[in-house]
Amino acid sequence: MGSDRSQYKLAGVMGWPVAHSRSPVIHNHWIAEHQLVGAYVLLPVQAQRLQQALRALPALGFAGCNLTIPHKVEAMQWVDHLHPMAKRIGAINTIVVEPDGSLTGKNTDGFGYMQSLLDVRPDWQAKAGPIVVLGAGGAARAVIASLIEYGATEIRLLNRTFSKAQELSQEFGIPVQAYPWESRDDALANANLLVNTTNQGMHGEPALDIALNALPSTALVSDIIYVPIETPLLAAAKVRGNTTINGLGMLLNQARPAFESWFGVRPEITPTLLAKVQATF
């Protein structure tokens, strides 16, 4: 590309607050690695300015942006095109500025989640047994949608507010069944995967209150939290001999298709990148 300024591409992460985001570390590493001309920046945007900020992306020469809290749902009404997976999840985390200046909303969180499992266990099958999902927020929606797409036939959904789990199970239909939070220990019987999408176990939050006795030792245990890298849930599962997967793989993998849609290159997760991101904790 050389120094041709017309090739200069901007992308960023829009949120409020946004200073804690690891995305600039990840994307700027890939920009340098692939010798691209561009930058990935923080875009602190308050909720009431979201429409203005999104509409300004084409004029400012942005190839697109990521969205984080609190914009993932709200932004759906300000884009021109919605990817089918984003529609199913009900949230977008990636916006692509098309050549004609229109905005396409995508969600790469589900892809990131599935890929994080397959990076650790390439032979894992979603249809091999029941899957237990804890939590019913935006992250749970992305995880459930991708598991269904990947062939899951039974998903047991548990949330502290039972009605939220019921709503989600009605929306996603057959594979998803809501269970009351009180039955979480028993719901682990014969499970193939347990995934925590709640904030329990996150730095500064209480540990997830669950007994793993009924969980088969062959089940995968995953937590989408990445601060800390090993939550109390993953530590307890590891002691029992379960294969564990932390949230860092999802964070890194969801960034790959986003980067590709802006910069035209599908980047890889290297030990150098992993070390760089881990050094920020």
C-alpha positions as CSV (number, residue, x, y, z in Angstrom):
1,M,0.0,0.0,0.0
2,G,2.9,2.3,0.6
3,S,2.1,5.8,1.9
4,D,-1.0,6.5,-0.3
5,R,-3.3,8.4,2.1
6,S,-6.4,7.4,0.1
7,Q,-5.8,3.9,1.4
8,Y,-5.8,5.1,5.0
9,K,-8.5,3.3,6.9
10,L,-10.1,4.2,10.3
11,A,-12.1,1.9,12.5
12,G,-12.8,2.1,16.2
13,V,-14.9,1.0,19.2
14,M,-18.0,3.1,20.2
15,G,-19.3,2.9,23.7
16,W,-19.8,4.8,27.0
17,P,-17.5,4.4,28.9
18,V,-15.0,2.9,26.4
19,A,-11.6,3.5,27.9
20,H,-11.3,0.0,29.3
21,S,-11.7,-1.7,25.9
22,R,-9.0,-4.1,24.8
23,S,-10.1,-3.8,21.1
24,P,-7.5,-1.1,20.2
25,V,-4.7,-3.4,21.4
26,I,-6.1,-6.2,19.3
27,H,-6.9,-4.3,16.1
28,N,-3.8,-2.1,16.1
29,H,-1.6,-5.2,16.5
30,W,-3.2,-6.7,13.4
31,I,-2.9,-3.4,11.4
32,A,0.9,-3.4,12.2
33,E,1.2,-7.1,11.6
34,H,-0.3,-6.9,8.1
35,Q,1.5,-3.6,7.4
36,L,-1.8,-1.8,6.7
37,V,-2.2,2.0,6.7
38,G,-4.8,2.9,9.3
39,A,-5.7,3.0,12.9
40,Y,-8.3,1.7,15.4
41,V,-9.4,4.3,17.9
42,L,-11.6,4.8,21.0
43,L,-14.9,6.5,20.2
44,P,-16.5,7.6,23.5
45,V,-20.1,8.4,22.5
46,Q,-23.0,9.0,24.9
47,A,-26.3,7.3,24.3
48,Q,-28.1,10.4,23.2
49,R,-25.4,11.1,20.5
50,L,-25.4,7.6,19.0
51,Q,-27.4,8.4,15.9
52,Q,-25.3,11.4,15.1
53,A,-22.1,9.5,15.7
54,L,-23.1,6.6,13.5
55,R,-24.3,8.8,10.6
56,A,-20.9,10.6,10.8
57,L,-18.8,7.5,10.2
58,P,-18.9,7.6,6.3
59,A,-18.1,11.4,6.3
60,L,-15.1,10.9,8.6
61,G,-13.6,8.1,6.4
62,F,-14.3,5.2,8.8
63,A,-14.5,1.7,7.3
64,G,-16.7,0.9,10.3
65,C,-16.7,0.4,14.0
66,N,-17.4,-2.0,16.9
67,L,-20.1,-1.3,19.4
68,T,-20.0,-2.0,23.1
69,I,-22.2,-1.1,26.1
70,P,-24.7,0.6,26.0
71,H,-25.1,0.8,22.2
72,K,-25.5,-2.8,20.9
73,V,-29.3,-2.9,20.8
74,E,-30.0,0.8,20.3
75,A,-27.8,1.0,17.2
76,M,-29.9,-1.5,15.3
77,Q,-32.5,1.2,14.5
78,W,-29.8,3.5,12.9
79,V,-28.3,1.1,10.4
80,D,-29.5,0.6,6.8
81,H,-29.0,-3.2,6.6
82,L,-29.0,-5.9,9.3
83,H,-27.2,-9.2,8.9
84,P,-29.7,-12.1,9.6
85,M,-27.6,-13.4,12.5
86,A,-27.6,-9.9,14.1
87,K,-31.4,-9.9,13.7
88,R,-31.7,-13.3,15.5
89,I,-29.4,-12.2,18.3
90,G,-31.2,-8.8,18.6
91,A,-28.0,-6.8,18.9
92,I,-25.1,-5.6,16.8
93,N,-21.4,-5.4,17.8
94,T,-20.0,-4.5,14.3
95,I,-20.8,-1.8,11.8
96,V,-19.5,-1.8,8.2
97,V,-19.6,1.3,6.1
98,E,-20.5,0.1,2.6
99,P,-18.9,1.7,-0.6
100,D,-22.2,3.7,-1.1
101,G,-22.0,5.1,2.5
102,S,-24.8,2.9,3.9
103,L,-24.3,1.1,7.2
104,T,-24.5,-2.6,7.7
105,G,-25.0,-4.0,11.2
106,K,-23.5,-7.4,12.1
107,N,-22.9,-9.5,15.2
108,T,-19.7,-11.5,15.4
109,D,-20.1,-12.4,19.1
110,G,-21.7,-15.8,18.3
111,F,-19.0,-16.6,15.8
112,G,-16.3,-15.6,18.4
113,Y,-17.9,-17.8,21.0
114,M,-18.2,-20.9,18.9
115,Q,-14.6,-20.5,17.5
116,S,-13.3,-20.2,21.1
117,L,-14.7,-23.6,21.9
118,L,-13.4,-25.2,18.6
119,D,-10.0,-23.7,19.2
120,V,-9.8,-25.7,22.4
121,R,-11.7,-28.8,21.3
122,P,-11.9,-29.0,17.4
123,D,-14.0,-32.2,17.6
124,W,-16.7,-30.8,19.9
125,Q,-20.3,-31.2,18.7
126,A,-23.2,-29.0,19.9
127,K,-25.6,-31.9,19.2
128,A,-23.7,-34.4,21.4
129,G,-25.8,-33.6,24.5
130,P,-27.7,-31.0,26.5
131,I,-26.1,-27.5,26.9
132,V,-26.6,-25.4,30.0
133,V,-26.6,-21.6,29.6
134,L,-26.6,-19.4,32.6
135,G,-27.8,-15.8,32.1
136,A,-30.3,-14.3,29.7
137,G,-28.7,-11.0,28.6
138,G,-27.2,-9.9,25.3
139,A,-24.3,-12.3,25.6
140,A,-26.6,-15.2,26.2
141,R,-28.5,-14.4,23.1
142,A,-25.4,-14.4,20.9
143,V,-24.2,-17.7,22.5
144,I,-27.7,-19.4,22.1
145,A,-28.1,-18.3,18.5
146,S,-24.7,-19.6,17.5
147,L,-25.2,-22.9,19.4
148,I,-28.5,-23.5,17.6
149,E,-26.9,-22.6,14.2
150,Y,-24.2,-25.1,15.1
151,G,-26.7,-27.9,15.7
152,A,-27.6,-27.8,19.4
153,T,-30.8,-29.8,20.0
154,E,-31.3,-29.1,23.8
155,I,-30.4,-25.9,25.6
156,R,-31.3,-25.6,29.3
157,L,-31.5,-21.9,30.0
158,L,-31.3,-20.6,33.6
159,N,-31.5,-17.0,34.8
160,R,-32.0,-15.5,38.2
161,T,-35.1,-13.7,36.9
162,F,-37.1,-16.8,35.6
163,S,-39.4,-14.6,33.3
164,K,-36.3,-13.4,31.3
165,A,-35.3,-17.0,30.6
166,Q,-38.9,-17.9,29.6
167,E,-39.0,-14.9,27.2
168,L,-35.8,-16.0,25.6
169,S,-36.9,-19.7,25.3
170,Q,-40.2,-18.6,23.6
171,E,-38.3,-16.4,21.2
172,F,-35.7,-19.0,20.2
173,G,-38.2,-21.9,20.2
174,I,-37.8,-25.7,20.4
175,P,-34.2,-26.3,21.4
176,V,-34.3,-23.8,24.3
177,Q,-36.1,-24.7,27.6
178,A,-36.2,-22.3,30.6
179,Y,-35.5,-23.7,34.1
180,P,-35.8,-21.9,37.4
181,W,-32.5,-20.7,38.9
182,E,-33.1,-22.9,42.0
183,S,-32.7,-26.0,39.8
184,R,-29.3,-25.0,38.4
185,D,-27.3,-27.7,40.2
186,D,-29.6,-30.5,38.9
187,A,-29.8,-29.0,35.4
188,L,-26.1,-30.0,34.9
189,A,-26.9,-33.8,34.7
190,N,-25.6,-35.4,31.5
191,A,-24.6,-31.9,30.1
192,N,-22.2,-31.6,27.1
193,L,-21.4,-28.0,27.9
194,L,-21.9,-25.5,30.7
195,V,-21.6,-21.8,29.8
196,N,-21.7,-18.8,32.1
197,T,-22.8,-15.6,30.5
198,T,-23.6,-13.8,33.8
199,N,-21.2,-11.3,35.5
200,Q,-20.9,-13.6,38.5
201,G,-17.2,-14.4,39.0
202,M,-16.1,-11.2,37.2
203,H,-13.5,-9.1,39.0
204,G,-15.3,-7.3,41.8
205,E,-18.4,-9.5,41.6
206,P,-19.3,-12.4,43.8
207,A,-18.4,-15.9,42.5
208,L,-21.1,-17.9,40.7
209,D,-23.0,-20.0,43.2
210,I,-23.3,-23.4,41.6
211,A,-22.4,-27.0,42.6
212,L,-20.8,-29.0,39.8
213,N,-21.4,-32.5,41.3
214,A,-24.0,-33.5,38.7
215,L,-21.8,-32.3,35.7
216,P,-20.1,-35.1,33.7
217,S,-16.3,-34.8,33.7
218,T,-16.4,-34.9,29.9
219,A,-18.4,-31.7,29.7
220,L,-16.8,-28.5,28.5
221,V,-17.1,-25.6,30.9
222,S,-16.9,-22.1,29.5
223,D,-17.1,-18.6,31.0
224,I,-17.3,-15.6,28.7
225,I,-15.6,-13.5,31.5
226,Y,-12.0,-12.7,30.8
227,V,-11.1,-10.5,33.9
228,P,-10.0,-12.6,35.7
229,I,-8.8,-15.1,33.1
230,E,-9.7,-18.0,35.4
231,T,-13.0,-17.4,37.2
232,P,-13.9,-19.4,40.4
233,L,-16.2,-21.5,38.1
234,L,-13.4,-22.4,35.8
235,A,-11.0,-23.2,38.7
236,A,-13.6,-25.5,40.3
237,A,-14.2,-27.2,36.9
238,K,-10.5,-27.7,36.2
239,V,-10.1,-29.5,39.6
240,R,-12.8,-31.9,38.5
241,G,-11.1,-32.7,35.3
242,N,-13.4,-30.7,32.9
243,T,-11.9,-28.9,29.9
244,T,-12.3,-25.2,30.6
245,I,-12.5,-22.2,28.2
246,N,-12.1,-18.6,29.4
247,G,-13.6,-15.5,27.7
248,L,-10.4,-14.3,26.1
249,G,-10.9,-16.6,23.1
250,M,-14.4,-15.2,22.4
251,L,-13.0,-11.6,22.7
252,L,-10.2,-12.3,20.2
253,N,-12.2,-14.4,17.8
254,Q,-15.2,-12.0,17.5
255,A,-12.6,-9.3,16.4
256,R,-11.4,-11.4,13.4
257,P,-14.4,-11.2,11.1
258,A,-14.9,-7.5,12.1
259,F,-11.3,-6.7,11.1
260,E,-11.7,-8.6,7.9
261,S,-14.9,-6.7,6.9
262,W,-13.0,-3.4,7.3
263,F,-9.4,-4.2,6.2
264,G,-10.0,-7.1,3.8
265,V,-7.7,-9.5,5.7
266,R,-8.7,-12.4,8.0
267,P,-6.2,-12.1,10.9
268,E,-5.0,-14.9,13.2
269,I,-4.6,-15.1,16.9
270,T,-0.9,-15.5,17.6
271,P,1.0,-16.1,20.9
272,T,2.3,-12.5,20.5
273,L,-1.2,-11.1,20.4
274,L,-2.3,-13.2,23.3
275,A,0.6,-12.0,25.4
276,K,0.0,-8.4,24.4
277,V,-3.7,-8.6,25.5
278,Q,-2.9,-10.5,28.7
279,A,-0.4,-7.8,29.6
280,T,-3.3,-5.3,29.8
281,F,-5.0,-7.0,32.7
